[in-house]
Amino acid sequence: MPSPQQHRTRTLWLCGVLHAFTHLYQVALLPLYLLIQADLKLASVGQSTFLMTAMMLAYFIPSYPLGMLADRLSRKRLLGIGLAINGLGFVVLAWAPNYPLAVAGVVLAGLGGSFYHPAATAMIARLFPVGTGKALGLAGVGASVGFFLGPVYAGWRAASAGWRAPVLELGVLGMIGAGLFAWLAQEESGSRETSAQTAGAAVEEDRGRWKTPAVAWPRSGLMKRVGRRRPGAPSSNPSAARPEGAAQPRGGSGSEVGARVGGRSAESIFPTWVLWCFFLAASVAFALRDFAGTSMGTLSSLFLQQARGFDLEATGLALSAIFLASIVSNPLFGGLSDRGRIRWTCLVLVLAAGMVALFPRVPAEAVVPVLAVYGFFFLANYPIVEAALMESVPDAVRGRVFGLFITISGLGGNLSHGLMGRWVKHQGVGAGSPATYDSVYVFLSSLILLSLLGLPCLHAIRKRERADAILGGGPATQPALGEPDFP
């Protein structure tokens, strides 16, 4: 029988495989836009790029309801079902004789893909309360592999067999993968109510292995106010117990109060409107990041083919460079961020923004290296930000929190596919000149920089959630080891 550590590791890598399929489907169509337009006799390339828009709308809109399911049902089952539906949608797309059925296929695929992140991110954060950033970075390797293989395989296969062949083959492969996941993956052990004890055990286990000293929490700012208890609030100090023989308080014991605070699955995600405002602000800020990131895929596909003269295979290879480099950067920066989320997120996004502004100005032979450097830094921000978000809230609400976060940020980012397609069409003959694209890439670079405003919002959520838990007598959200105050 596998040990708990083996169970955690096995589950992490299986989630990485599903992560690969999830994002492979999202980029496989990037080099195929012009072929799809010709085969389905579409009036403009904007209709082809709308297939990606429809897929991502179906991916993001159900994320919150699926987050609710992830907080209540088996996360393993949700992940397997989602991949099966995702693959089935690609099979429908491959057989679509007309545009409406093609749209139906990508919508089905997007719906299946929406199962992954709310369930998997919450599962990984629960299994790895220490080193959450590194764990999510390792799972992110799967996304990098999927992002890399999607455009490479689709462009290479479509060059000789048409666009339908790679779409069908990838869909069938995903359905087979869903069956293998259902067979090999294990259910989460333990109940949700024991997540705080599980986190504590993992902290002690990792401290023993790495011999890391315990964290001394500074009593400054908000935490000083935490120390001054509200009148009638239960004490968080075990030594301040009631006298022997005294009656049990009406609110219940500290552990019972903690169970209610940590397991508020039937209540509001955030207990105060202030936390809601911080969360919504962070989601909108990171929607700017997602808009820029998805634009880099769609716009660069059209830019390379129309302004640089790349063929399908060369376009697929060039776009895959974005994702290949992140195989290294995701676990690297995810692990480094376990000791400082804000500074590492700022580093990778600022450098990525610089590469975006530079991209249309470099000669054709330098576009692949620039895309690789961009992807190395840009994609590394995702496990860092996801770890910061998951550490800011209790396990009982993580599925809903991530589902709502990805709905808001993802929907904002998803607008880019159609908008970029229309922007290129509006340029007319100017779309064949690299200089035409300079201003739009500078605009995308500025959006990445503006998204950094979401970081202090996540930091504020974490501090206030921790304070509310202490004031309520329950367990605070688990800090990353060696990182008491997030930055």
C-alpha positions in Angstrom: 0.0 0.0 0.0 1.5 3.4 -1.0 2.6 5.8 1.8 0.8 9.2 2.1 3.9 10.8 0.5 3.7 8.4 -2.5 0.0 9.1 -2.8 0.6 12.8 -2.9 3.3 12.5 -5.5 1.3 10.1 -7.7 -1.7 12.3 -7.6 0.4 15.4 -8.4 1.9 13.8 -11.6 -1.5 12.5 -12.7 -2.9 16.0 -12.4 0.0 17.1 -14.5 -1.0 14.7 -17.3 -4.6 16.0 -17.2 -3.2 19.6 -17.2 -1.3 18.7 -20.4 -4.5 17.6 -22.2 -6.5 20.5 -20.9 -4.2 23.1 -22.4 -3.2 21.1 -25.5 -6.8 21.4 -26.6 -6.7 25.1 -26.1 -3.8 25.8 -28.4 -4.1 23.0 -31.0 -6.3 25.2 -33.2 -3.9 28.2 -33.3 -2.1 27.2 -36.5 -5.3 25.9 -38.1 -7.3 29.1 -38.5 -6.7 29.6 -42.2 -7.3 26.0 -43.1 -10.5 25.9 -41.1 -11.6 29.1 -42.9 -11.0 27.6 -46.3 -12.5 24.2 -45.6 -15.7 25.5 -44.0 -15.9 28.3 -46.5 -16.0 31.1 -43.9 -16.3 34.7 -44.8 -13.3 35.9 -42.7 -10.6 34.6 -40.4 -12.5 36.2 -37.6 -15.0 33.4 -37.8 -12.2 30.9 -37.4 -10.8 32.7 -34.4 -14.3 32.8 -32.9 -14.1 29.0 -32.6 -11.4 29.6 -30.0 -13.5 32.3 -28.4 -16.5 30.0 -28.1 -14.3 27.2 -26.6 -12.9 29.5 -24.0 -16.3 31.0 -23.1 -17.5 27.4 -22.5 -14.4 26.8 -20.5 -14.7 29.9 -18.2 -18.4 30.4 -17.7 -19.1 27.1 -15.8 -16.0 27.4 -13.7 -17.8 28.7 -10.6 -20.5 26.0 -10.6 -17.8 23.4 -11.1 -15.9 25.0 -8.2 -19.0 24.4 -6.1 -19.0 20.7 -7.1 -15.2 20.5 -6.4 -15.9 21.7 -2.8 -18.6 19.0 -2.3 -17.9 16.0 -4.6 -15.0 13.8 -5.5 -12.4 15.9 -7.2 -10.9 12.8 -8.9 -14.2 11.9 -10.6 -14.7 15.5 -11.8 -11.2 15.5 -13.3 -11.8 12.2 -15.2 -15.2 13.2 -16.5 -14.0 16.6 -17.6 -11.2 15.1 -19.8 -13.6 12.6 -21.4 -16.0 15.5 -22.4 -13.0 17.6 -23.6 -11.8 14.8 -25.9 -15.4 14.1 -27.1 -15.8 17.8 -28.1 -12.7 17.5 -30.4 -14.1 14.4 -32.0 -17.3 16.3 -32.8 -15.3 19.2 -34.2 -13.3 16.9 -36.4 -16.4 15.4 -37.9 -18.3 18.7 -38.2 -19.6 19.2 -41.8 -20.5 22.9 -41.2 -19.8 25.9 -39.0 -22.6 25.6 -36.5 -21.6 22.0 -35.7 -18.0 23.1 -35.4 -19.0 25.7 -32.9 -21.0 23.0 -31.0 -17.9 20.8 -30.9 -15.6 23.5 -29.4 -18.3 24.5 -26.9 -18.4 20.8 -25.7 -14.6 20.7 -25.5 -14.5 23.9 -23.5 -17.1 22.6 -21.1 -15.0 19.6 -20.4 -11.9 21.6 -19.9 -13.6 23.8 -17.3 -13.6 20.8 -14.9 -9.9 20.8 -14.5 -8.7 23.9 -12.7 -11.2 24.3 -9.8 -10.8 20.7 -8.8 -7.1 20.2 -9.5 -5.8 23.4 -8.0 -7.8 22.9 -4.8 -6.7 19.3 -4.6 -3.0 20.1 -5.1 -3.1 23.0 -2.6 -4.7 20.7 0.0 -2.2 17.9 -0.6 0.8 20.3 -0.5 0.1 22.9 2.2 3.9 23.4 2.3 5.7 24.2 -0.9 2.4 24.9 -2.7 4.1 27.0 -5.3 6.5 24.3 -6.2 3.8 21.7 -6.4 1.6 23.8 -8.7 4.7 24.6 -10.7 5.4 20.8 -11.2 1.8 20.4 -12.2 2.3 23.3 -14.5 4.9 21.3 -16.4 2.0 19.3 -17.8 0.5 22.5 -19.1 3.8 23.5 -20.7 4.0 20.1 -22.4 0.4 20.4 -23.7 1.0 24.0 -24.8 4.1 22.9 -26.7 2.7 19.7 -28.3 -0.6 21.2 -29.3 0.5 23.7 -32.0 3.5 21.6 -33.1 1.5 18.4 -33.7 -1.5 20.2 -35.2 0.6 22.2 -37.6 2.8 19.3 -38.6 -0.1 16.8 -39.1 -2.4 19.3 -40.8 0.3 20.2 -43.4 0.0 16.7 -44.8 -3.5 15.4 -43.8 -5.6 18.5 -43.3 -6.9 20.1 -40.2 -9.4 17.4 -39.3 -6.8 14.6 -38.8 -5.0 16.1 -35.8 -8.2 17.3 -34.2 -9.7 13.8 -34.3 -6.6 12.1 -33.1 -6.1 14.4 -30.2 -9.8 14.0 -29.2 -9.6 10.2 -29.2 -6.3 10.3 -27.2 -7.9 12.5 -24.6 -10.8 10.1 -24.1 -8.4 7.2 -23.7 -6.4 9.3 -21.2 -9.6 9.9 -19.2 -10.1 6.2 -18.8 -6.5 5.6 -17.7 -6.8 8.4 -15.1 -10.0 6.9 -13.7 -8.2 3.6 -13.3 -4.9 4.8 -11.9 -5.7 7.9 -9.8 -6.7 7.6 -6.1 -9.4 9.5 -4.3 -8.3 12.1 -1.8 -7.8 10.6 1.6 -9.4 12.0 4.7 -12.4 14.4 5.1 -12.4 18.1 4.3 -12.9 18.9 8.0 -9.5 17.5 8.8 -7.6 19.6 6.2 -6.2 21.8 8.9 -4.7 18.8 10.7 -3.4 17.4 7.5 -1.7 20.7 6.7 -0.2 20.8 10.1 1.2 17.3 9.8 2.7 18.2 6.4 4.3 21.3 7.9 6.0 19.2 10.6 7.0 16.5 8.1 8.6 19.0 5.8 10.3 20.9 8.6 11.8 17.6 9.8 13.1 16.7 6.4 14.5 20.2 5.5 15.3 21.2 9.1 13.7 24.6 8.6 13.2 26.6 11.7 9.7 27.6 12.7 8.4 30.9 11.5 8.3 33.8 14.0 5.2 35.9 13.2 5.7 39.7 13.5 3.2 41.5 15.6 2.8 44.6 13.5 0.0 46.3 11.6 -3.1 44.1 11.3 -1.7 41.4 13.5 -1.4 43.8 16.4 -5.1 44.4 16.1 -5.6 40.6 16.1 -3.9 40.5 19.5 -6.6 42.8 20.9 -9.5 40.5 21.1 -13.0 41.8 20.4 -15.3 41.8 23.5 -16.9 38.4 23.6 -14.6 36.8 21.0 -13.2 33.4 21.9 -9.5 33.4 22.8 -7.1 31.8 20.4 -4.7 31.1 23.2 -5.1 27.6 24.6 -3.6 28.6 27.9 -6.4 31.0 28.5 -8.9 28.2 29.0 -12.0 28.6 31.1 -11.7 27.6 34.8 -12.2 24.0 35.6 -15.8 23.1 35.9 -17.0 26.2 34.0 -19.8 25.7 31.6 -19.1 25.2 27.9 -19.5 28.5 26.0 -22.6 28.7 23.8 -20.5 29.0 20.7 -18.9 25.6 21.3 -15.3 24.7 21.8 -12.4 26.3 20.0 -12.1 23.2 17.7 -15.8 23.4 16.9 -15.6 27.0 16.1 -12.5 26.3 14.0 -14.3 23.6 12.1 -17.0 26.0 11.2 -14.6 28.7 10.1 -12.4 26.3 8.2 -15.3 24.4 6.7 -17.8 27.0 5.6 -18.7 25.2 2.5 -22.4 26.0 2.8 -21.8 29.7 3.6 -20.4 32.7 1.7 -17.0 32.4 0.2 -15.8 35.6 1.9 -17.3 36.7 5.2 -17.1 40.5 4.6 -17.7 42.8 1.7 -14.1 44.2 2.0 -12.7 40.7 1.2 -15.1 40.5 -1.8 -13.8 43.8 -3.1 -10.2 42.8 -2.8 -11.0 39.5 -4.6 -12.9 41.1 -7.4 -10.2 43.7 -7.9 -7.5 41.0 -8.1 -9.6 39.0 -10.6 -10.1 42.0 -12.8 -6.4 42.8 -12.6 -5.3 39.4 -13.7 -7.9 39.4 -16.5 -5.6 42.0 -18.1 -2.8 39.5 -17.8 -4.9 36.8 -19.4 -6.0 39.1 -22.2 -2.4 39.8 -23.1 -1.4 36.2 -22.8 -4.1 34.8 -25.0 -3.6 37.7 -27.5 0.0 36.6 -27.8 -1.1 33.2 -29.1 -3.8 34.3 -31.5 -2.2 37.6 -32.7 1.3 36.0 -33.1 -0.2 33.1 -35.2 -1.6 35.6 -37.7 1.4 37.9 -37.4 3.9 35.1 -38.3 1.8 33.9 -41.3 0.8 37.2 -42.7 3.7 39.6 -41.8 6.6 37.2 -41.6 5.6 34.6 -44.3 5.7 31.6 -42.0 3.9 28.4 -43.2 1.7 26.3 -41.0 4.5 24.0 -39.7 6.9 26.9 -39.0 4.1 28.8 -37.2 3.3 25.8 -35.0 6.9 25.4 -34.1 7.4 29.1 -33.4 4.4 29.2 -31.1 5.4 26.1 -29.3 8.6 27.9 -28.2 6.4 29.9 -25.9 5.5 26.8 -23.9 8.6 24.7 -24.2 10.7 27.0 -22.0 8.1 27.0 -19.3 8.7 23.3 -18.6 11.8 24.6 -16.7 10.5 27.9 -15.4 7.2 26.7 -13.9 8.7 24.5 -11.2 11.8 26.7 -10.9 9.9 30.0 -10.1 7.1 28.1 -8.4 9.6 26.7 -5.9 11.4 30.1 -5.5 8.1 31.8 -4.9 7.4 29.7 -1.8 9.6 32.2 0.0 8.3 35.4 -1.7 5.2 35.5 -4.0 5.1 39.2 -4.8 8.7 39.8 -5.7 8.9 36.7 -8.0 5.6 37.5 -9.7 6.8 41.1 -10.4 10.1 39.8 -11.8 8.6 37.3 -14.3 5.8 39.6 -15.5 8.0 42.6 -15.9 10.5 40.6 -18.0 7.7 39.0 -20.0 6.2 42.5 -20.7 9.5 43.6 -22.1 9.6 40.6 -24.5 6.0 41.4 -25.7 7.0 44.9 -26.7 10.1 43.7 -28.4 8.6 40.9 -30.4 7.4 42.6 -33.6 10.5 44.7 -33.9 13.0 41.8 -34.1 14.0 40.2 -37.5 12.4 36.9 -38.6 15.2 34.7 -37.4 15.0 36.1 -33.9 11.2 35.7 -33.3 11.5 32.1 -31.9 14.1 33.0 -29.3 12.1 36.1 -28.2 8.9 33.9 -27.9 10.9 31.4 -25.9 12.1 34.0 -23.4 8.6 35.5 -23.2 7.1 32.1 -22.4 9.8 31.3 -19.9 8.9 34.2 -17.8 5.2 34.8 -18.5 3.9 31.3 -17.9 5.9 31.0 -14.7 3.6 33.5 -13.1 0.6 31.2 -13.1 1.7 28.7 -10.4 2.9 31.6 -8.3 -0.4 33.5 -8.4 -2.4 30.3 -8.0 -0.5 29.4 -4.9 -1.0 32.9 -3.5 -4.7 32.6 -4.1 -5.1 29.1 -2.6 -3.1 30.1 0.5 -5.4 33.0 1.0 -8.5 31.0 1.7 -9.5 27.8 3.6 -9.6 24.4 1.7 -13.4 24.2 2.1 -13.9 27.1 -0.3 -10.9 26.8 -2.6 -12.9 25.2 -5.5 -15.4 28.0 -5.6 -12.8 30.7 -5.1 -10.7 29.4 -8.0 -13.7 28.8 -10.1 -15.0 32.4 -9.7 -11.4 33.8 -10.1 -10.9 31.9 -13.4 -14.4 32.9 -14.6 -13.7 36.6 -14.1 -10.1 36.7 -15.2 -10.5 34.1 -18.0 -13.6 35.7 -19.6 -11.8 39.0 -19.7 -8.8 37.4 -21.3 -10.9 35.4 -23.7 -12.2 38.5 -25.5 -8.8 38.7 -27.1 -9.3 35.9 -29.7 -12.1 37.6 -31.6 -10.8 41.1 -31.0 -7.3 40.2 -32.4 -8.8 38.5 -35.4 -11.0 41.6 -36.1 -8.1 43.9 -35.6 -5.9 42.1 -38.2 -8.8 42.1 -40.7 -9.3 45.8 -40.1 -5.6 46.5 -41.1 -6.3 45.2 -44.6 -3.1 45.1 -46.7 -1.2 46.7 -43.7 -1.5 43.3 -42.0 1.4 42.2 -44.2 3.8 44.7 -42.6 5.5 44.0 -39.3 5.6 47.7 -38.4 1.7 47.7 -38.3 1.8 45.5 -35.2 4.2 47.6 -33.1 1.5 49.6 -31.3 -0.7 46.6 -30.4 2.1 44.7 -28.9 3.1 47.7 -26.8 -0.6 47.8 -25.6 -0.4 44.1 -24.6 2.8 44.8 -22.7 1.2 47.5 -20.7 -1.7 45.3 -19.8 0.8 42.8 -18.3 2.3 45.5 -16.1 -1.1 46.7 -15.0 -2.0 43.2 -13.9 0.5 43.5 -11.1 -2.0 45.6 -9.2 -3.8 42.3 -8.3 -0.9 41.2 -6.0 -1.5 43.6 -3.1 -5.2 42.6 -3.3 -4.4 38.9 -2.8 -2.0 39.9 0.0 -4.8 41.8 1.8 -7.2 38.8 1.5 -4.7 36.5 3.1 -3.9 38.8 6.0 -7.6 39.5 6.7 -8.6 35.8 6.4 -5.9 34.9 8.8 -7.0 37.6 11.2 -10.6 36.6 11.0 -9.7 32.9 11.7 -7.7 33.9 14.8 -10.4 36.2 16.1 -12.9 33.5 15.5 -10.9 30.8 17.3 -10.3 28.8 14.2 -7.3 27.8 12.1 -5.8 30.5 10.0 -5.1 29.9 6.3 -1.8 28.1 6.1 1.2 30.3 5.4 4.0 29.1 3.2 6.9 28.0 5.3 9.5 30.7 5.7 7.1 33.3 4.2 5.0 34.8 7.0 3.8 37.9 5.2 3.5 36.9 1.5 5.9 39.4 -0.1 
